Amino acid sequence: MLECFPFRCGRLWIVGLIALFMTCGLPAPAATPTAPFRVPFRIERGGPNVPLPTPFQPATSTPTHPLPSATPSPTSPTASPSPAAPLPLASPSPTFSSPASLPERPSYLLYVTVDYDARRVWVDQAIVYPNLSGVPLSELVLAVEPMRYDGAFKLIALSLAGMPVSDYLLDSHRLIVPLALPLPAGRQVELVLQYELALPPKRYDDIFGWTADQINLTDWYPFIVPYDTASGWLLHDPMPWGEHLVYDWANYEVYLRFTEPAAAPMVAAPALAEAHGEWTRYRLDGARTFALSMSRRFLVRETAVRSTVVRSYFFAEHKAAGEKIAYVATQALGLFEPLFAPYPYPVLNVVETEHSDGQEFDGLAFLSSNFYATYNGGSRNNLVVIGVHEIAHNWWFGLVGNDQALEPWLDEALAVYSERIFFEYTNPGLLDWWWRFRVTYFNPRGWVDATIYNGGSFRDYTDAVYFNGALFLEKLRIRMGDKAFLAFLKDYARQMAYGRATARNFFQVARQHSARDFSDLIRAYFSTSE
């Protein structure tokens, strides 16, 4: 995520209040419809390696049992409401499967039905989770971000290894599923969930939810968070600034349909759409998130860089800006691939939305409508600068993961510095302007390794992590030399691809590319040694 400049992007508190009142004035959603597509599906025991296959197909008729009316409380531990009829799962006992070859990542399969006008979503979801931690696990911990919005998430049913589960804990944005028998290392387990989303009105400083013209589904499905043998399950608490979630890389297979197909909106997704009967299927291997945006008002500008499709989604009143960011995205993709690593996804989307700044997801970046509205040509603007930043996150966050709460500089400082590299290669005459506009204007200070919890204020946090981080990387580049520094970035992306990097990893790889000592730079910019 790139927090935009408060003096330039209109992020004054009064603007936030105005946006809040405008959001509150949006028309109320239609009455909740009967869920016509509530259809439990079955999972085959010992499922094959990723991606997940066709045995997850849903039934073709609506189940006869009614939906439970009880909704788990978003603020207190709640036992699961028992469904009127159990899910017809294949396994009669909660045993763990031992596949011939353990999958190298979790797999998610989701059947998603959207009532666009009522802002309702029904989901049947299956997760195949391999225990790659090396130690037995006594529970599974899932992030359920929609729980942070009052009344947005309603869990209908949950089963584990073929057996219904009733003793789970659903609290805050956590779902804890205890395991009667620990899941051994090298085994996998299947988890099946059914739930409903009542989408909230989208806040101006948030992405998830609906506006009059758009629905954004971000961090909308429960997912198993990474397990660290030293720290345990990595699920942090949110803060008003920065990102708190940590993601494993996973495979996704998403089936999407609308209750009114003739009036279906245009959908921005991080994978190519495949017709699959009444469903549209998206398959994405090796990603940390699967975000969607949809609108009936979208216009799209499509280009390509080699085999990667580049799409810009925007509204008609911002056509020039929408076409500009499509061009910038092709430039960034064509530049960062040879410098960093091959782009890891089949599609690169940039999507306009009502938001205070920008936000990254795998293969899909959101940019503020304000950037589009204030675009006046050229590249000296937030549309280009922050657009490049969010696109760079496909390498520094998507390909190379990190703990965004405790070590946010590993993706944010690198994304800011990637902006510098972009201007250096595509428009060197603007490089001095970029430094002034982006970094030195704020006279940044503070420890680069600040967390989202000890960063002070929003301004203190961004000054330290984003902008002082960029200054540190510039000094590191000067110390190492251009050739060694760029070789280091490329090798860092290669070595840490699909993993979760730490500061120790970063500096270890840097030292593999330079004999120069830079411990003094670390002492000057970081609160702790490596």
N, C-alpha and C positions, 0 to 999 in steps of 0.2 A: 504494500500500500504506500502511496505517496501522499503525505499530508501537504496540501497546497499552501501557498503563501497567504497568510491572513490579510496582509495589506493589499494584495493584488487580486485575490480570488473571492473577495466578498465574504470571508468567513468571520465576520464580526458577529458578536452575540445577538445583536438586534436582527440581523438577517436570518439567523437560526430561528428566532422567535416568529418572524414573519413566515418562514417556511413551515413551521409547526402549525400555525393557524391555517395556512393554506391547505396543508395535509388534512387537518381536521375537517375542512369544509368539503372534502371530496364526497361524492355520492356514496351512500351506504351500499354494501354488497347486497345482491339479491338474496331471497330466502334460501336457506340451506336445502338443497335437493336431496332426495333419496339417493343413496350411493348405488347407482345401477350396475357398477362394474366391480363391486366388492366380491372378488373371487379368489379364494385361497388357492395356492398352488403347492405342488409337492417337490421335494428335493430328493434326489437319489443318494442313497448312502454311499460314502466313499467317493463322492463326485470326482470327475476327471480333473486333470490339470486345467489351469486357466487357459483361455476364457471359458466361462460357464456355458453349458450347452443347452439344447432344446428341452430336456426334461423339465425345465422350469416353466414351460408353457402353462398359462392359466387355464382353468376350466372355461367352457364356452357358455355356461349358464350361471345365473345369479344364485348364490347359496340361499337356502331356505331359512337359515337362522338369522334373526334380526341383529343389527349392530348393538352392542352394549351402550347404554346411555351414560354410564359413569365415565368421567374424565379424570385422569390422574392430575393431582395438584401440581402446578409448576413450582411450588415453593417448599413442599414437604415430602418426605419419603412416603411412597404410596404403593400398596400391593396391586398387582395386576388384576383388572376385572376378568373374571372367567368368561370365555366366550360360551355362547349357548350350545355350540357344537365344537369339538376339538378339530384342529387342523388335520387334514388327511395326509400326514407325513409318512414317509416310507419306513422309518426305523421304529421298532417297538421298544427299544431300550436306549438309554443315554450313553452309548459307548462311542469311543472316538475312532475314527478311521485312520488307517495307516496305508496311504497310497504307495504304489511302487516307486514313485518319484514325487517327493514333497514339492508342492508349488513354491515358487520363489517369492510370492507376494499374495496378499489377500485378494479375493475376488468378490465383487458386488454385482448383483443382478437385481434390477428394479423394473417392475411394471407400474407405470405411472399414468393415471387418468386425471385430466385437468378439466374442471369447469371454469373456463376463463372468466365469464361474466360474474359468477358467484364467488370467484377467488377461492375455490376449494380444490384440494388435491387428495386423491386416494392412492395409496402405495402398497404394493406387495413387494417385499424385499427379502432377498436371501444373501447371506454372507458365508463364504467358505474361508475360514481363518486357519492358516497353518502356524503352528507354534515354532517360530524361528529364533526364539530368544535363547535357547540352550538350557533353560531351566523349566521345571513344571510350573503351570499357572493355575491358581486356585479360583480365579474369577476372570471375567472379561469386563472391560470398562469401555463404554461407548460415549462419545460426545453426541449430545442431542441439542443442537443449537436452537432449533425452534422453540424449545422449552423456555428460552429467555423472553419470549413474547407471550403475554397473557392469553391463554386459551388457544394458542396456535397449533399445539401438538396433542393429538389424542391417540394413545396406543390402544389398539384393538386386541391384538393377540401376539404372543411371543412363544417360540419353541426353540429348544436347544437339542441338537443331536437326535431329533425326531420325537422329543417329548415336550409337552406344554410346560411352561415355566410360570410359577405364580409367586415365587419368593424373591423376585428381583427388587432392586431399589432404584426408584426414579426420583431424582432430587436435583434441583437447580438445572444445570445443563448436563447432568451425568446420568447414565444408565449403567448400573452395576449388576451383572449377571453372575451369581455364584455358581461354582461347579461342584457338584456332589463329589466327584472324583477329579483330582487335578489333571489338567491336560498335559500329557508328557511332551517334552521336547521332541520334535520330529513327527508329531501327530497333528491332525487337523480336525476341526469341528465345524458343524454347519449350524448357523443361526438363522431363523426365519422370523420376520416381523411383518405385521400388518398395522397400518396407522393412517390417520387422516390429518391433513393440514388445513386449518382455517387461516388463510394468509392475512397478516396484519397490514394496515396502511403503512407504506414505506416512509420512514423518517428521512429527512434530508441528509443527515449525517450517517445514513446506513444504506445498505444495498438491498437486503432481503425484504420482500413484500410487494405490494402493488401500488401503482399510481393510476390515475384515470386512463393512461395510455399504455401501461406496461406492467408486466409481472417479472420479477427477478427471483429465481430460486438459487440461493447461495448457501452453502453449508446446510442444506435442507433435509438431508437424510441422516439417520444415525450411522456413525462409523466408529470402528474400533481404533482407539488411539494407540500410538507406539508404546511398546513396553521397553524400559531401560533397566538392565539388571542392577544398576546402582541406584536409580531414582524411582523405579516402579513405573506405574502408568502415567504417561505424560499428558495430563489434562489440567491446564491451568485456568485460573479465574480471569474473567475479562476485566479490562480497564477502559477508561474513556478514550484512550489513545493507544495506537499500536495493535498488533494482532496477538492473540493469546493461544491459538490452536497450533498443534503440532500434528503432522500427518505422516503416515507411512505411504509408500507408493503402492498402488493397487491397480487391478484391472477392473474395468467397468463395462457392463452391458446394460443399456437402458432402453426400455420399450416405452414409447410415449403415444398417447392418443387423447383426443378431446371429446367432450360430451356432444359438441356441435361441430362435427367435422367440416361442414360447409362454411362455417364462420371461424375456422381455426386461425390463430395469429401466425405471423412469421416467427420462426424460432432460431435463435442463435445458440449453437451448441459447439462444444470443443471436439466433436467428431463428425464424420460425414454421415448424412442421413441415408438410411436404406429402407426402402418400402418393404413392409412385412405384414401383408394383409391389412387389417384395420389399424395396425401399429406402425410407427416409425421407429426403426432400431438405430441405436448409436453404439458403437463399440470403440472403447478407448483403453489401450493397454499401457501400463506404466505411467500413471498420473496420481497426483495427490488429492485432487478435487474434481468434481463434475458439476459445473455450474451451468445454468440455463437462463436465458432471457427471452421474453416473447412479447410481441406487440402487433396489433393490426395496422399501426401507423409506420412501421419500419420501412425505410428505403435501404437498399443495400448496394454497395459498390464492391465488386469482386475482382481480384487480381490473383496472381500466383507467383511463387518463387520456387522454381523447379517443381517438385511434386506437392508442395504445401499450398493449400488454398488460403488466400488472405481475404477476409471480408470485413467491411466497415458497415455497421448498422447505425442509422441516424434518422432524424426526423426531417421532413421536407423543408422546414424553415432554415435548416442548417446544412444545405446541400454542399456548399463550397467547402465547409469545414469537414464534412463527412468524406468528401473525395480527397481532401488534403491528407487526412490521417490514414486513409488507405494507401496513399503513396508513401507516406512516412513509414508505415508498417512494412511495406515491401523493402524499403531502404534498410531498415533496422534488421529485418530478417536476413537479407542478403549480406549484411555486414557481420552480424554476430555469429552466424553459422561458421564461417572460416576462422574467426577470431576465438570463439569459445568452444562450441560443439555443435553437431547437427541438431536442428530444431526437433524436439522430442514428440511433437504431436502432428496429426494430419491437417489441422486447421488452425489458423490464427485469426481470432475475432477481436475487433475493437467495437465496443457498444456504448452508445450515448445513453445516459440516464440522469435523472435528477439526483444529484449527489454533491457533496461539498468538495470532492477532489477526485482521486482515482483509486481503483482497487483491482488487484490481480487475482486471477484464478488460472488454472492450467488451460492454456489455449484460448482464454477469454479475458479481456481486460475491459473494465468499465471506466468511462471518463465522464466528468461532470458536464451537464448541459451548458453550464456557464462558460466552459472552455470553448464550446462550439459557438455560443452566442457572441462571445467577445473576440472571436477569431477575425482578423482583418488582413489576412494574407501573409505570406512569408513564414519564417520559422521563429521569430522572436515572440513567442507566446507560450502560454501554458498548454495549449492543445498539443503542440509538438513536444515540448520538454517533458511534460508528465506522461504523454503518450509513449514516448521512448522509454521512460522509466518503467511503466507498467509492462511493456513488451519485454524489457530486459529481465523482468521477474520470471519469465518462462525458463530462463537458465538459472537465475539466482532466487530460488524458492521452488520452482517446478522440478527442474532436472537435479539441481543440488539443493537438497532440503536442509533445514536447520531448525533449532528451537526458536521460534519467532518471539516468544515471550522473554526468554532468558538470554538469548544471544541474537537480538534482532539486527545488529550491524552486519551480520554475515550475509543477509540478503539485501537490506536497505542501503548500506553504504556502497555495496557493489552495484546495485541498480542505479544509484546516483552517479557513480563513476562511469557506468556504461553510457550515461547521457554525454559525459565529457568525451568519451571515445567516439560516440556517434557524431558529434559536431566536429571533432578533430578530423574525421575521415570524410564526412559528407559536406561540411561547410566550415572549413578552418577559419574563414574570416569572421565567424561569429563566436569563436572559442573564447576570446576575452570577454565578450558580452555575456556568454553563458556563465563564466566564473562569477562575474559581478551580480548578475540577475539571480543566480541559483544558490551561490554559496557565500561569497564574501559580504554580500549585502547584509546578512544577519550577524556578521562578526561571530561565528559559531565558537562555542567552547563547551567543555564538559567531557566526561569520560566516554570514549567511543563504545566501550563495552557496558554501557548502562542497560538495565533491563526495562521492561515496560512498567515495572513496579517502583524502581528507585530513580527514575528519570526526572522526577520533580513535577514539572508542568508539561503540557503539550509542547510549548515553545522550547523548554529545556531539553525535552526528550528528542525532538527533531533536530535541534541544533547539535546535540552531541552525537546521536546515532547516525543521522543522515549526512549532515554537512561537515562536522568535524571528522566523521568517518571518511568522507571524500578527500578532505585535506590530508589525512593520514595516508590514504592510498596514493595520492599524488607524490608525497614525500617518499613513500616506499618505492614507487616507480623510479623516481630520480636516483635513489640509492642503488637499486638493482640495475638500472639501465633499461631502456625501452625494450630491447630484444628479450632480455631475461624476464622482464615483468610480463610481457604478453605471452611468452612461452609458459610462464607460471600459471597465468589465468587459464590457459587452454588445458594444461595438465591437471590443474585443480578440478576443472569441470569433468575431465575424464576419470580421475581417480575417485571422485566423490559422487559421480552420477548415480542417481536413484538411491543414494544413501542420505544420512543425516550428518552433516558436517559440523564440526566444532572449531573453536578458535585454535585449538591444538593442531587439528588437521590442516587448517589454513596456513599456519606458520611452518609446519613440517614440510608441506609441499613447496612453500616459498623458498625455504632453505635448500631444497633440492635443486633449485635453479640459480642460486647465487651464493658465492662464498663471502659476500659482504656482510658485515655485522650490522643488524638493525635493532639490536636490543634497546638502544637508547630511544628509538622511535616508539617502541612498545611502552617503555616507561613513561614517555611524555604524553601518550594518548590513551593509555589503558590503566584502569585502576588496579588491576592484578596482573601478575606475570602469567606466562602461558601455563 
